[in-house]
Amino acid sequence: MSSPADLALRSILILAVALLALEMALSSRYGFHRDELYFLDCARHLQGGYVDQPIMVPLLARISLWLFGVSLSGLRVWAALSVAVTVVLAALLARELGGGARAQILAALSTATMPVLLGVGDLLEPTTLDIMFWTALALVVVRIGRTGDCRYWIAGGVVLGLGLATKHSIGFFAAAVVVGALLSGGWRLIFNRWALVGAAIAICFAIPDLWWQALHNWPTLAMTQTLNQENGGVANIGTWLVGQLLMVCIALIWLWVLGIRFLWGSGRPLWRALAWAFALLFVLFAVTTGAKIYYLAAGYVYLLAAGAVSIERWWMVYRIRSILILAATAILTVVAMPLVLPVLPAKDAGVSAALAEQVGWPELDRTVARVWFSLPARQRAQAVIFTGDYGEAGAISELGRRDGLPTAVSGHNNEWFWGPGNRRATTVVAVQPGPEDVSEAQATAYLLRYFTHVRIAATLRNSAGVHNQEWDGHVYLCTGLRRPWVRTWPELRQYS
């Protein structure tokens, strides 16, 4: 067993810190993403688990609220740190796979220029941390594969546990690695007491989520089924296949392909298991969640690291070609940045759906406030603000405080579990998204199922003119409940 090469620490840290600085510099360019507003709501309702995620992101959001208040930069610092750590882990992977300084730097650089990593580094969401934990678990697998020292499964259990407390998908990665190890003849490396201890540690991290799910009739299973219906199936396989070409800088697609070949031909069962895991999850996610093209993003990090090791000698010999590849990578990364980062003026945020959803929340709050305070005081005392999705609820509950708005309620995902607000409400100010999500006729018909009188009180717009999910939505004034509000509430639950 040969020892790994020295770590190119200085160059790797320069890349990681540069990425961290870029993400933080851009963190306040637009506004909160709808998911982040929801996570802030979740942070104010800390619990063992949620319909659509475990506890990690709400916990980090709660810490940010405690340290910084409602702050974009204060919330997104976790995301920026996560992608910077992922870059360092990519270099460590290359080192563990036998790469020298050039392979380590190439692995770090190719990871730092992944469009998907640049994008998630600007938002605090489970995927951001998920990529980091997948990469860390891959590093443990590679270390055990190289050394044969199964005691590292204890560290693997901690990483897996933290990952399970962030997003359930890392469980699929762990299971795929086990299957890959069995197919590669490495069963002794995964069926031993150290692996059992690691699995027990990981389960301990998952207990709060499992306990919450059991107490609430396993809502995540219903949520998963809904997501699979929306995003899976044969119709979305093409979207998945095209999307995978966008996970890595186009100039470096060949590098992760070589990474698969390197792992497969390594002769080490656990290294080959990582190639198996990628292939198995590629097929699984293509069929079940094809429209969610980023579900396998973390797999490309360890493939890029493996590819960097496989071409290290070539990289040194063919210097001119290497320089041309680096130049192409730099140019294409700059071209991709406006699609994943808020570098353009806010009026151009519509180039990306994810960026567009960071625009217009203050205007939404002010519009709702005008309707809310137009009601007589006695009517407001018996009123509640109800929103069509968790982003709108989060915007009103978190940002609307400055406008004097009460906490909003919603039937969307975990918001429903927090109740109907004023249980004796007779007037509902309902906020519904625009035609990108639901037509005016559909929104009106939906509300008329529960109220006898529904009228449009305001229309949602934003000063940047970005046609996002809220654009041309409406604020409705709803009265004449067909049944008491508290009895209507159970029918308003929706998972999506």
C-alpha positions as CSV (number, residue, x, y, z in Angstrom):
1,M,0.0,0.0,0.0
2,S,1.6,3.2,-1.2
3,S,1.2,6.5,0.7
4,P,-0.7,9.3,-1.0
5,A,1.2,12.2,-2.5
6,D,1.6,15.4,-0.7
7,L,-1.4,17.7,-0.6
8,A,-1.2,20.8,-2.8
9,L,-2.8,22.7,0.1
10,R,-2.0,26.2,-1.0
11,S,-3.4,26.0,-4.5
12,I,-6.5,24.1,-3.3
13,L,-7.2,26.6,-0.5
14,I,-6.9,29.5,-3.0
15,L,-9.5,27.9,-5.2
16,A,-11.8,27.1,-2.3
17,V,-11.5,30.6,-0.8
18,A,-12.0,32.2,-4.2
19,L,-15.3,30.3,-4.7
20,L,-16.4,31.2,-1.1
21,A,-15.6,34.9,-1.8
22,L,-17.5,34.8,-5.1
23,E,-20.6,33.2,-3.6
24,M,-20.7,35.6,-0.6
25,A,-20.1,38.7,-2.9
26,L,-23.2,37.8,-4.9
27,S,-25.3,36.5,-2.0
28,S,-27.3,39.7,-1.6
29,R,-27.7,40.7,-5.3
30,Y,-31.3,39.7,-5.6
31,G,-33.4,38.4,-2.7
32,F,-34.4,35.2,-0.9
33,H,-35.4,32.2,-2.9
34,R,-38.8,30.9,-2.2
35,D,-37.3,27.7,-0.6
36,E,-35.1,29.8,1.7
37,L,-38.2,31.7,2.9
38,Y,-39.8,28.4,3.7
39,F,-36.7,27.1,5.5
40,L,-36.8,30.2,7.7
41,D,-40.4,29.3,8.5
42,C,-39.2,25.8,9.3
43,A,-36.5,27.2,11.5
44,R,-39.1,28.9,13.6
45,H,-40.9,25.5,14.0
46,L,-37.9,23.3,14.8
47,Q,-39.0,19.6,14.9
48,G,-37.5,16.2,14.3
49,G,-38.4,16.0,10.7
50,Y,-40.5,17.7,8.0
51,V,-42.6,16.6,5.1
52,D,-40.0,17.4,2.5
53,Q,-36.7,17.3,4.4
54,P,-35.0,16.3,7.6
55,I,-33.8,18.8,10.2
56,M,-30.4,20.0,9.1
57,V,-31.3,23.0,6.9
58,P,-33.9,24.3,9.3
59,L,-31.4,23.9,12.1
60,L,-28.8,25.9,10.2
61,A,-31.4,28.5,9.3
62,R,-32.3,28.8,13.0
63,I,-28.7,29.4,13.9
64,S,-28.5,32.1,11.2
65,L,-31.7,33.8,12.7
66,W,-30.1,33.7,16.1
67,L,-26.7,35.2,14.8
68,F,-27.8,37.5,12.1
69,G,-31.6,37.9,12.1
70,V,-33.4,37.7,8.7
71,S,-30.3,38.2,6.6
72,L,-29.5,36.9,3.1
73,S,-25.8,36.8,3.6
74,G,-26.2,35.3,7.1
75,L,-28.3,32.5,5.7
76,R,-26.3,31.8,2.6
77,V,-22.9,31.7,4.4
78,W,-23.7,28.0,5.0
79,A,-24.1,27.4,1.3
80,A,-20.9,29.2,0.4
81,L,-18.9,27.3,3.0
82,S,-20.4,24.0,1.8
83,V,-19.3,24.4,-1.8
84,A,-15.9,25.6,-0.7
85,V,-15.5,22.4,1.4
86,T,-16.7,20.3,-1.5
87,V,-13.8,21.7,-3.6
88,V,-11.3,20.7,-0.9
89,L,-12.9,17.2,-0.7
90,A,-12.6,16.8,-4.5
91,A,-8.8,17.5,-4.2
92,L,-8.6,15.0,-1.3
93,L,-10.4,12.4,-3.4
94,A,-7.8,12.9,-6.2
95,R,-5.0,12.5,-3.7
96,E,-6.5,9.4,-2.2
97,L,-7.0,7.9,-5.7
98,G,-3.2,8.3,-6.3
99,G,-3.1,11.7,-7.8
100,G,-0.3,14.2,-7.4
101,A,-0.4,18.0,-7.1
102,R,-1.7,18.5,-10.7
103,A,-4.4,16.0,-10.4
104,Q,-5.5,17.5,-7.1
105,I,-5.7,21.0,-8.5
106,L,-7.5,19.8,-11.6
107,A,-10.0,18.0,-9.5
108,A,-10.6,21.1,-7.3
109,L,-10.8,23.3,-10.4
110,S,-13.2,21.1,-12.3
111,T,-15.4,20.8,-9.2
112,A,-15.4,24.6,-8.6
113,T,-16.5,25.3,-12.2
114,M,-19.4,22.9,-12.1
115,P,-22.5,25.0,-13.0
116,V,-24.6,23.0,-10.5
117,L,-22.1,23.7,-7.7
118,L,-21.9,27.4,-8.5
119,G,-25.7,27.6,-8.4
120,V,-26.3,25.8,-5.2
121,G,-23.5,27.8,-3.5
122,D,-25.8,30.8,-3.8
123,L,-28.7,29.2,-2.0
124,L,-29.1,27.4,1.3
125,E,-31.0,24.3,0.4
126,P,-30.6,20.6,1.2
127,T,-28.9,19.9,-2.2
128,T,-26.0,22.2,-1.3
129,L,-25.1,20.2,1.8
130,D,-26.1,16.9,0.1
131,I,-23.4,17.3,-2.5
132,M,-20.8,17.9,0.2
133,F,-21.8,14.9,2.3
134,W,-21.9,12.6,-0.7
135,T,-18.4,13.7,-1.6
136,A,-17.2,13.1,1.9
137,L,-18.7,9.7,2.0
138,A,-17.1,8.9,-1.4
139,L,-13.8,9.9,0.2
140,V,-14.3,7.5,3.0
141,V,-15.1,4.7,0.6
142,V,-12.0,5.5,-1.5
143,R,-9.8,5.5,1.6
144,I,-11.1,2.1,2.7
145,G,-10.7,0.8,-0.8
146,R,-7.1,1.9,-0.8
147,T,-6.1,0.9,2.7
148,G,-8.4,-2.0,3.5
149,D,-8.8,-0.4,7.0
150,C,-12.5,-0.9,7.8
151,R,-12.3,1.2,10.9
152,Y,-12.9,4.2,8.6
153,W,-16.5,3.1,8.4
154,I,-17.0,4.8,11.8
155,A,-16.2,8.1,10.0
156,G,-18.4,7.0,7.2
157,G,-21.3,6.5,9.6
158,V,-20.9,10.0,10.9
159,V,-20.9,11.4,7.4
160,L,-23.8,9.3,6.3
161,G,-25.7,10.3,9.4
162,L,-25.2,14.0,8.8
163,G,-26.2,13.4,5.2
164,L,-29.4,11.6,6.2
165,A,-30.2,14.5,8.6
166,T,-29.9,16.8,5.5
167,K,-31.5,14.9,2.6
168,H,-32.7,11.3,2.2
169,S,-31.0,10.8,-1.2
170,I,-27.6,9.9,0.4
171,G,-29.2,6.8,1.7
172,F,-29.7,5.7,-2.0
173,F,-26.0,6.4,-2.6
174,A,-24.9,4.3,0.4
175,A,-27.2,1.5,-0.7
176,A,-25.8,1.7,-4.3
177,V,-22.3,1.5,-3.0
178,V,-23.1,-1.6,-1.0
179,V,-24.7,-3.2,-4.1
180,G,-21.7,-2.1,-6.2
181,A,-19.3,-3.6,-3.7
182,L,-21.1,-6.9,-3.8
183,L,-21.0,-7.0,-7.6
184,S,-17.3,-6.2,-7.5
185,G,-16.4,-8.9,-5.0
186,G,-15.7,-6.6,-2.1
187,W,-18.2,-8.1,0.4
188,R,-15.6,-8.5,3.1
189,L,-15.0,-4.7,3.1
190,I,-18.7,-3.9,3.8
191,F,-19.9,-6.9,5.9
192,N,-17.8,-6.5,9.1
193,R,-18.2,-5.1,12.6
194,W,-16.8,-1.7,11.7
195,A,-19.4,-1.3,8.9
196,L,-22.1,-2.3,11.3
197,V,-20.9,0.3,13.9
198,G,-20.9,2.9,11.1
199,A,-24.5,1.9,10.1
200,A,-25.6,2.1,13.7
201,I,-24.2,5.6,14.0
202,A,-25.9,6.7,10.8
203,I,-29.3,5.4,12.1
204,C,-28.9,7.3,15.3
205,F,-28.7,10.6,13.3
206,A,-31.9,9.5,11.4
207,I,-34.0,8.6,14.5
208,P,-35.5,12.1,15.1
209,D,-36.7,12.2,11.5
210,L,-38.0,8.6,11.6
211,W,-39.8,9.4,14.9
212,W,-41.5,12.4,13.5
213,Q,-42.5,10.6,10.3
214,A,-44.0,7.7,12.4
215,L,-46.0,10.1,14.5
216,H,-47.4,11.9,11.4
217,N,-48.3,8.8,9.3
218,W,-45.1,9.0,7.1
219,P,-46.0,12.1,5.1
220,T,-42.7,12.0,3.2
221,L,-43.8,8.8,1.5
222,A,-46.8,10.6,0.1
223,M,-44.6,13.6,-0.8
224,T,-42.2,11.3,-2.6
225,Q,-45.0,9.7,-4.6
226,T,-46.3,13.1,-5.6
227,L,-42.8,14.2,-6.8
228,N,-42.3,11.0,-8.7
229,Q,-45.6,11.5,-10.5
230,E,-44.6,15.1,-11.3
231,N,-41.0,14.5,-12.3
232,G,-40.6,10.8,-13.2
233,G,-41.7,8.5,-16.0
234,V,-40.6,7.9,-19.5
235,A,-41.5,11.4,-20.6
236,N,-38.8,13.0,-18.5
237,I,-36.0,10.6,-19.3
238,G,-34.9,12.9,-22.2
239,T,-34.8,15.9,-19.8
240,W,-32.6,13.8,-17.5
241,L,-30.2,12.8,-20.2
242,V,-29.7,16.3,-21.5
243,G,-29.5,17.7,-18.0
244,Q,-26.6,15.4,-17.1
245,L,-24.5,17.2,-19.8
246,L,-25.0,20.4,-17.9
247,M,-23.8,19.2,-14.4
248,V,-20.1,19.7,-15.3
249,C,-18.5,22.5,-17.4
250,I,-19.0,21.4,-21.0
251,A,-15.3,21.6,-21.7
252,L,-14.7,18.9,-19.0
253,I,-17.4,16.4,-19.8
254,W,-14.8,14.0,-21.1
255,L,-13.0,14.1,-17.7
256,W,-15.8,12.5,-15.8
257,V,-16.2,9.9,-18.5
258,L,-12.5,9.0,-18.0
259,G,-13.2,8.9,-14.3
260,I,-15.7,6.1,-14.8
261,R,-13.1,4.1,-16.8
262,F,-10.5,4.8,-14.1
263,L,-12.6,3.5,-11.3
264,W,-13.9,0.5,-13.2
265,G,-10.4,-0.6,-14.2
266,S,-8.8,0.2,-10.9
267,G,-8.9,-3.5,-9.6
268,R,-10.1,-2.3,-6.2
269,P,-13.6,-3.5,-5.4
270,L,-14.7,-0.4,-3.5
271,W,-13.4,2.0,-6.2
272,R,-15.3,0.0,-8.8
273,A,-18.3,0.1,-6.5
274,L,-18.4,3.9,-6.9
275,A,-18.7,3.3,-10.7
276,W,-21.5,0.9,-10.1
277,A,-23.2,3.3,-7.7
278,F,-23.1,6.0,-10.4
279,A,-24.6,3.7,-13.0
280,L,-27.3,2.3,-10.8
281,L,-28.4,5.7,-9.5
282,F,-28.2,7.2,-13.1
283,V,-30.9,4.7,-14.2
284,L,-33.0,4.9,-11.0
285,F,-33.2,8.7,-11.0
286,A,-33.7,8.9,-14.8
287,V,-36.9,6.8,-14.4
288,T,-38.2,8.1,-11.0
289,T,-37.2,11.8,-10.9
290,G,-36.0,12.6,-14.4
291,A,-37.0,16.3,-14.3
292,K,-34.9,16.8,-11.2
293,I,-31.7,16.7,-13.1
294,Y,-29.5,17.6,-10.2
295,Y,-30.2,14.5,-8.1
296,L,-26.9,12.9,-9.2
297,A,-24.8,16.0,-9.2
298,A,-22.6,14.8,-6.3
299,G,-21.6,11.7,-8.3
300,Y,-19.8,13.9,-10.8
301,V,-17.4,15.2,-8.1
302,Y,-15.8,11.9,-7.5
303,L,-15.8,11.0,-11.2
304,L,-14.0,14.3,-11.9
305,A,-11.4,13.5,-9.3
306,A,-10.9,10.1,-10.7
307,G,-10.6,11.5,-14.2
308,A,-8.0,14.0,-13.1
309,V,-5.9,11.3,-11.7
310,S,-6.2,9.2,-14.9
311,I,-4.8,12.0,-17.1
312,E,-2.3,13.6,-14.8
313,R,0.7,12.4,-16.8
314,W,-0.9,13.4,-20.1
315,W,-1.7,16.8,-18.5
316,M,2.1,17.3,-17.9
317,V,3.2,16.2,-21.3
318,Y,0.7,18.0,-23.5
319,R,1.0,21.4,-22.0
320,I,-0.5,23.4,-24.9
321,R,-3.6,21.2,-25.0
322,S,-3.9,21.5,-21.3
323,I,-3.8,25.3,-21.5
324,L,-6.4,25.3,-24.2
325,I,-8.7,23.1,-22.1
326,L,-8.3,25.5,-19.1
327,A,-9.0,28.5,-21.3
328,A,-12.2,26.8,-22.7
329,T,-13.2,26.0,-19.1
330,A,-12.7,29.6,-18.0
331,I,-14.7,31.0,-21.0
332,L,-17.6,28.5,-20.6
333,T,-17.8,29.1,-16.9
334,V,-18.1,32.8,-17.4
335,V,-20.8,32.2,-20.1
336,A,-22.7,29.9,-17.7
337,M,-22.5,32.2,-14.6
338,P,-25.5,34.4,-15.6
339,L,-27.7,31.2,-15.7
340,V,-26.8,30.1,-12.2
341,L,-25.6,33.2,-10.3
342,P,-27.1,36.6,-9.8
343,V,-24.5,38.5,-11.9
344,L,-27.0,40.3,-14.2
345,P,-29.3,43.2,-13.2
346,A,-32.5,42.0,-11.5
347,K,-34.6,42.7,-14.6
348,D,-32.7,39.9,-16.4
349,A,-33.2,37.3,-13.6
350,G,-35.8,35.6,-15.8
351,V,-33.0,33.8,-17.7
352,S,-33.2,31.2,-15.0
353,A,-36.2,29.9,-13.1
354,A,-34.2,29.6,-9.9
355,L,-32.9,33.2,-10.1
356,A,-36.4,34.5,-11.1
357,E,-37.8,33.1,-7.8
358,Q,-35.4,35.5,-5.9
359,V,-37.2,38.6,-7.2
360,G,-40.3,40.4,-6.1
361,W,-41.0,39.3,-2.5
362,P,-40.9,42.8,-1.0
363,E,-43.5,43.9,-3.6
364,L,-45.6,40.9,-2.8
365,D,-45.6,41.8,0.9
366,R,-46.5,45.4,0.3
367,T,-49.4,44.4,-2.0
368,V,-50.7,42.0,0.6
369,A,-50.3,44.7,3.3
370,R,-52.4,47.1,1.3
371,V,-55.2,44.6,1.1
372,W,-54.9,43.5,4.7
373,F,-55.0,47.0,6.1
374,S,-57.8,48.1,3.9
375,L,-60.0,45.8,6.0
376,P,-61.8,47.4,8.9
377,A,-60.1,46.6,12.2
378,R,-63.0,44.4,13.4
379,Q,-62.9,42.4,10.2
380,R,-59.1,42.0,10.4
381,A,-59.5,40.6,14.0
382,Q,-61.5,37.7,12.4
383,A,-59.3,37.3,9.3
384,V,-56.3,35.2,8.3
385,I,-53.8,35.4,5.4
386,F,-53.7,32.1,3.4
387,T,-51.2,31.4,0.6
388,G,-51.1,29.0,-2.2
389,D,-47.5,27.9,-1.6
390,Y,-44.8,27.9,1.1
391,G,-42.8,30.6,-0.6
392,E,-45.6,33.1,-0.3
393,A,-46.2,32.1,3.2
394,G,-42.5,32.4,4.1
395,A,-42.3,35.8,2.4
396,I,-45.3,37.2,4.4
397,S,-44.3,35.6,7.7
398,E,-40.6,36.5,7.5
399,L,-40.3,39.7,5.4
400,G,-43.8,41.0,6.1
401,R,-43.1,41.5,9.7
402,R,-41.7,44.9,8.8
403,D,-45.0,45.8,7.2
404,G,-47.0,44.7,10.2
405,L,-48.4,41.6,8.6
406,P,-49.4,38.7,10.7
407,T,-48.0,35.2,10.2
408,A,-49.4,33.6,7.1
409,V,-50.8,30.1,6.8
410,S,-50.7,27.7,3.9
411,G,-51.7,24.1,3.1
412,H,-48.4,23.5,1.3
413,N,-46.1,20.8,2.6
414,N,-45.1,21.3,6.2
415,E,-46.9,24.7,6.5
416,W,-50.2,22.7,6.8
417,F,-49.0,21.0,10.0
418,W,-48.6,24.4,11.7
419,G,-52.3,25.0,11.6
420,P,-55.0,27.4,10.3
421,G,-53.9,30.4,12.3
422,N,-57.0,32.1,13.6
423,R,-59.3,29.1,14.0
424,R,-62.4,31.3,14.1
425,A,-61.6,33.3,11.0
426,T,-64.5,34.4,8.8
427,T,-62.5,36.4,6.3
428,V,-59.5,35.0,4.3
429,V,-57.0,37.1,2.4
430,A,-55.8,34.5,-0.1
431,V,-52.6,34.8,-2.1
432,Q,-52.4,32.7,-5.2
433,P,-49.5,32.5,-7.7
434,G,-49.7,33.5,-11.4
435,P,-50.5,31.7,-14.6
436,E,-47.1,30.1,-14.7
437,D,-48.4,27.9,-11.9
438,V,-52.2,28.2,-11.9
439,S,-54.6,30.2,-14.1
440,E,-56.9,32.9,-12.7
441,A,-59.9,30.8,-13.5
442,Q,-58.4,27.8,-11.7
443,A,-57.5,29.8,-8.6
444,T,-60.9,31.3,-8.4
445,A,-62.7,28.0,-8.8
446,Y,-60.5,26.5,-6.1
447,L,-61.4,29.2,-3.6
448,L,-65.1,29.1,-4.5
449,R,-65.1,25.5,-3.2
450,Y,-64.7,26.9,0.3
451,F,-66.2,30.5,0.1
452,T,-69.4,31.9,-1.3
453,H,-67.9,35.3,-2.1
454,V,-64.4,35.6,-3.8
455,R,-63.1,38.8,-5.5
456,I,-59.7,39.9,-6.7
457,A,-58.4,42.7,-4.4
458,A,-54.9,43.1,-6.0
459,T,-52.6,41.8,-8.7
460,L,-49.0,40.7,-8.0
461,R,-46.2,42.3,-9.9
462,N,-42.6,43.2,-9.3
463,S,-40.6,46.3,-10.1
464,A,-38.0,44.4,-12.1
465,G,-40.6,43.1,-14.5
466,V,-39.6,39.5,-14.1
467,H,-42.3,37.0,-15.1
468,N,-41.8,34.5,-12.3
469,Q,-44.2,32.2,-10.5
470,E,-45.9,35.1,-8.7
471,W,-46.2,37.5,-11.7
472,D,-49.9,38.2,-12.5
473,G,-51.0,36.2,-9.5
474,H,-53.7,37.7,-7.3
475,V,-54.7,38.6,-3.8
476,Y,-58.3,37.5,-3.2
477,L,-60.7,38.7,-0.5
478,C,-62.7,35.6,0.5
479,T,-65.8,35.7,2.7
480,G,-68.9,33.5,3.3
481,L,-67.2,30.3,4.4
482,R,-69.2,27.3,3.4
483,R,-68.0,25.6,6.6
484,P,-66.1,26.9,9.6
485,W,-62.4,27.7,8.8
486,V,-61.1,25.1,11.3
487,R,-63.2,22.4,9.6
488,T,-62.1,23.6,6.2
489,W,-58.4,23.3,7.1
490,P,-58.0,19.5,6.7
491,E,-59.0,19.8,3.0
492,L,-56.4,22.4,2.2
493,R,-53.3,20.1,2.6
494,Q,-51.2,19.7,-0.6
495,Y,-47.8,18.1,-1.2
496,S,-45.6,19.3,-4.1
